[in-house]
Amino acid sequence: IASDNKKHTVAVLQKDLDTKYMYKTVPKIDVNAYLLARVTGWEDLNLLPGKASIFFAGTYVGQTYINPATTNDTLDLTLGKDDNVVIKRIKQKDKTKEKLLNDDRIYSFAYEITMKNGNTKSIELEVKDQLPISHGKEVVITKDNIANALYEESTGIITWRQIIKAKDTKHINFAYTIKAPKDVPIAVR
């Protein structure tokens, strides 16, 4: 290390680890896709908890927090958003409607999520969304179409895993219905 009173970055240790890359997105909240490095075989590295600077393909992408006290065998590191993966979530207005039936209101909602991979390689993308959940018996939620998603009953979270080829576009359509007494206000995003 040069003694020239300037800051120097020095690699103390470098290890090659098995890493699987995948993207995650929650387009209901944020239409960006975030790249995640899922690292295995890290348990014997004697890592200390703390902030870590992340460099990907030779470029600084930000900071993450390493928690070696986790009980998982996979260490997830966020590598930031990828502008080459474009996500859109659009309410399908022709399939979204409200009607009155006796003393109930029936709300139908339909959405389309469009995912475009602008990268030169195929990617694995995990897409999450959420159906409303009802805590009372007077409001009934019906899954009309969740397009082969995994569904968590307790949270309403729906999850799709998609493989999108380079320069390709995929679509996910999903729909649900809410039946509620006409005097109960319903707020859905």
Disulfide bonds with the S-S distance in Angstrom:
none
